[in-house]
Amino acid sequence: MTRKQRRMTIIGGSLAVLALAAALVLNALRDSIVFFSTPTMVAEKHVEPGKRFRLGGLVQPGSLQRGDNLAVTFEVADGSAKLPVAYKGILPDLFREGQGVVAEGALDANGVFKADTVLAKHDETYMPKEVADALKKQGHWKDDYGGKASDSIKAPEGAKPAATTAQGNPQGAMR
């Protein structure tokens, strides 16, 4: 075997081992991956009952109903479609009608999304008062950052929304 043939054999073997390792990792992760869908996507894809996914959208105003033992029902909409959601547990402090929400769970046979986790999203233009004051002092403050009142301070475009869990912890925070 020449030097070139040995080198090509080693490279080929290395690529095969790398491909096998990637296939094993992807196969192991397949069951733990949860996809994000909107109510419109759920209707279009005809998601079968029992399949776990994340549902995102806005809580429809007037749809929130509280029941016994921390049970709540509400509707999540994305503009063109609505999906009823049932959840049992403590809702995040930021959860309100008209606000963004991400719920994780599965559809039941009646087409109701049974959530086991609810995340409430901050307004995507939220900015702490101290940051807004610092921007004003530096002369970088623009009028379109401000809201209808001084207690509603907005961030510049491109600010990332934060999320809190049903327990009120910031998403990704350690417990």
TIZAMAR-267884 format. One record per residue (C-alpha): x, y, z; chain; residue in three letters. Coordinates in pm, 1 decimal. Layout:
N
- X/Y/Z/A/ALA $
...
This chain:
175
- 0.0/0.0/0.0/A/MET $
- 141.5/336.2/-96.3/A/THR $
- 152.4/639.4/126.5/A/ARG $
- -133.6/805.7/-60.3/A/LYS $
- -353.7/496.2/-29.5/A/GLN $
- -286.1/473.5/344.9/A/ARG $
- -369.6/841.0/391.8/A/ARG $
- -696.8/802.8/196.3/A/MET $
- -787.2/492.2/399.5/A/THR $
- -732.3/679.0/726.4/A/ILE $
- -933.9/980.4/607.2/A/ILE $
- -1213.9/755.2/482.5/A/GLY $
- -1221.4/558.3/809.3/A/GLY $
- -1224.7/880.4/1012.3/A/SER $
- -1518.9/1015.5/810.6/A/LEU $
- -1707.6/689.0/856.7/A/ALA $
- -1654.8/697.1/1235.4/A/VAL $
- -1762.2/1063.5/1245.4/A/LEU $
- -2076.6/987.2/1042.1/A/ALA $
- -2161.9/695.2/1271.6/A/LEU $
- -2116.1/912.7/1581.4/A/ALA $
- -2337.8/1187.7/1434.6/A/ALA $
- -2606.7/932.7/1344.6/A/ALA $
- -2602.3/789.1/1698.6/A/LEU $
- -2631.1/1136.5/1857.5/A/VAL $
- -2917.5/1240.3/1628.0/A/LEU $
- -3098.6/913.2/1691.7/A/ASN $
- -3064.3/960.1/2069.8/A/ALA $
- -3193.0/1320.0/2051.6/A/LEU $
- -3487.4/1238.7/1825.9/A/ARG $
- -3721.1/1156.4/2114.8/A/ASP $
- -3628.0/1460.0/2323.0/A/SER $
- -3669.4/1723.7/2050.3/A/ILE $
- -3987.1/1928.4/2091.7/A/VAL $
- -4089.7/2148.9/1800.3/A/PHE $
- -4251.3/2494.3/1826.0/A/PHE $
- -4579.9/2542.2/1640.3/A/SER $
- -4843.3/2811.4/1609.0/A/THR $
- -5217.8/2734.2/1603.0/A/PRO $
- -5217.9/2778.3/1222.7/A/THR $
- -4932.7/2528.4/1184.1/A/MET $
- -5114.4/2280.0/1409.3/A/VAL $
- -5428.0/2307.3/1192.8/A/ALA $
- -5231.3/2275.0/866.9/A/GLU $
- -5019.7/1979.0/979.5/A/LYS $
- -5310.1/1789.5/1139.2/A/HIS $
- -5100.8/1701.4/1444.6/A/VAL $
- -5214.5/1368.7/1588.0/A/GLU $
- -5331.7/1352.9/1951.8/A/PRO $
- -5062.0/1261.9/2202.9/A/GLY $
- -4768.0/1407.2/2006.7/A/LYS $
- -4572.6/1655.1/2222.6/A/ARG $
- -4490.2/1997.5/2089.4/A/PHE $
- -4464.4/2360.4/2196.6/A/ARG $
- -4752.3/2590.2/2113.8/A/LEU $
- -4684.2/2961.1/2083.3/A/GLY $
- -4903.3/3262.1/2025.8/A/GLY $
- -5105.5/3527.9/2205.5/A/LEU $
- -5356.4/3457.5/2480.9/A/VAL $
- -5694.3/3561.7/2339.5/A/GLN $
- -5854.7/3845.4/2539.5/A/PRO $
- -6165.8/3723.3/2722.5/A/GLY $
- -6075.1/3354.7/2691.3/A/SER $
- -5910.9/3299.5/3031.4/A/LEU $
- -6128.8/3092.7/3264.8/A/GLN $
- -6012.0/2977.4/3606.7/A/ARG $
- -6147.8/2656.1/3755.8/A/GLY $
- -6101.3/2454.0/4072.7/A/ASP $
- -5763.4/2327.7/4194.4/A/ASN $
- -5553.3/2570.3/3984.0/A/LEU $
- -5714.9/2454.4/3658.1/A/ALA $
- -5726.3/2719.4/3385.7/A/VAL $
- -5838.2/2722.9/3025.4/A/THR $
- -5761.4/2984.4/2763.4/A/PHE $
- -5721.2/3018.8/2388.6/A/GLU $
- -5394.4/3078.8/2207.2/A/VAL $
- -5415.6/3256.9/1872.3/A/ALA $
- -5171.0/3365.1/1606.9/A/ASP $
- -5392.9/3595.6/1406.9/A/GLY $
- -5570.4/3346.7/1182.8/A/SER $
- -5630.2/3040.9/1403.3/A/ALA $
- -5713.8/2969.7/1768.3/A/LYS $
- -5646.4/2663.9/1980.8/A/LEU $
- -5799.6/2596.8/2325.0/A/PRO $
- -5548.3/2520.7/2600.5/A/VAL $
- -5606.5/2350.4/2936.0/A/ALA $
- -5347.9/2379.7/3212.0/A/TYR $
- -5340.0/2279.3/3576.0/A/LYS $
- -5089.1/2462.8/3789.9/A/GLY $
- -4966.3/2805.3/3888.4/A/ILE $
- -4941.3/3045.1/3595.2/A/LEU $
- -4636.8/3273.4/3563.1/A/PRO $
- -4670.8/3624.5/3704.8/A/ASP $
- -4641.8/3773.1/3356.2/A/LEU $
- -4927.3/3563.2/3215.7/A/PHE $
- -5205.6/3792.4/3089.3/A/ARG $
- -5463.8/3804.4/2817.2/A/GLU $
- -5319.3/3961.4/2504.5/A/GLY $
- -4961.0/3865.4/2601.0/A/GLN $
- -4733.7/3614.2/2431.2/A/GLY $
- -4725.2/3261.9/2569.0/A/VAL $
- -4545.9/2936.1/2493.6/A/VAL $
- -4706.7/2617.8/2627.9/A/ALA $
- -4559.0/2268.3/2612.2/A/GLU $
- -4780.4/1962.3/2602.3/A/GLY $
- -4994.1/1757.1/2362.6/A/ALA $
- -5332.4/1762.7/2194.1/A/LEU $
- -5605.3/1540.0/2334.5/A/ASP $
- -5867.9/1354.1/2129.1/A/ALA $
- -6105.9/1653.8/2149.1/A/ASN $
- -5853.5/1895.2/1995.8/A/GLY $
- -5772.8/2068.4/2326.0/A/VAL $
- -5405.8/2133.4/2394.1/A/PHE $
- -5323.7/1987.6/2738.1/A/LYS $
- -5027.1/2191.4/2861.9/A/ALA $
- -4793.0/2074.2/3133.9/A/ASP $
- -4565.6/2380.6/3113.7/A/THR $
- -4660.8/2742.6/3043.9/A/VAL $
- -4404.9/3015.0/2973.6/A/LEU $
- -4513.0/3379.7/2965.9/A/ALA $
- -4306.3/3610.7/2750.5/A/LYS $
- -4207.4/3965.6/2839.0/A/HIS $
- -4300.0/4237.6/2597.6/A/ASP $
- -4028.5/4219.7/2333.3/A/GLU $
- -3955.6/4588.3/2380.5/A/THR $
- -3908.2/4576.4/2759.4/A/TYR $
- -3617.8/4773.6/2902.5/A/MET $
- -3525.8/4822.5/3269.9/A/PRO $
- -3567.1/5179.6/3395.1/A/LYS $
- -3196.7/5211.4/3478.0/A/GLU $
- -3097.5/5124.3/3119.6/A/VAL $
- -3349.3/5371.3/2978.3/A/ALA $
- -3219.3/5645.3/3210.4/A/ASP $
- -2860.1/5571.5/3105.4/A/ALA $
- -2959.1/5593.5/2737.8/A/LEU $
- -3128.7/5928.3/2801.3/A/LYS $
- -2815.7/6065.6/2971.3/A/LYS $
- -2595.9/5952.0/2681.7/A/GLN $
- -2827.8/6110.8/2426.3/A/GLY $
- -2918.3/5778.5/2260.7/A/HIS $
- -3282.4/5788.7/2370.1/A/TRP $
- -3541.7/5807.8/2092.8/A/LYS $
- -3907.0/5898.2/2140.0/A/ASP $
- -4024.5/5577.0/1975.1/A/ASP $
- -3869.4/5380.9/2265.0/A/TYR $
- -4123.6/5530.9/2503.6/A/GLY $
- -4469.1/5391.0/2560.4/A/GLY $
- -4794.6/5558.5/2649.0/A/LYS $
- -4672.9/5633.1/3001.2/A/ALA $
- -4337.5/5682.9/3167.9/A/SER $
- -4374.7/5352.4/3356.7/A/ASP $
- -4391.1/5168.1/3024.3/A/SER $
- -4035.9/5202.5/2896.4/A/ILE $
- -3954.4/5037.8/2566.2/A/LYS $
- -3630.9/4902.1/2421.4/A/ALA $
- -3483.3/4956.8/2077.8/A/PRO $
- -3571.7/4728.7/1790.9/A/GLU $
- -3403.0/4393.1/1798.4/A/GLY $
- -3428.5/4354.2/2175.9/A/ALA $
- -3479.1/3990.2/2266.0/A/LYS $
- -3784.5/3883.1/2464.4/A/PRO $
- -3726.3/3708.3/2794.0/A/ALA $
- -3945.0/3430.0/2923.3/A/ALA $
- -4039.3/3307.9/3267.0/A/THR $
- -4148.2/2962.8/3370.3/A/THR $
- -4473.0/2877.6/3542.7/A/ALA $
- -4281.4/2895.0/3870.4/A/GLN $
- -4182.5/3256.9/3794.0/A/GLY $
- -3816.0/3182.9/3729.7/A/ASN $
- -3647.2/3331.9/3425.0/A/PRO $
- -3610.7/3069.5/3154.5/A/GLN $
- -3271.0/2905.3/3186.6/A/GLY $
- -3222.3/3027.5/3544.5/A/ALA $
- -3087.9/2785.0/3799.3/A/MET $
- -3323.3/2668.6/4071.7/A/ARG $
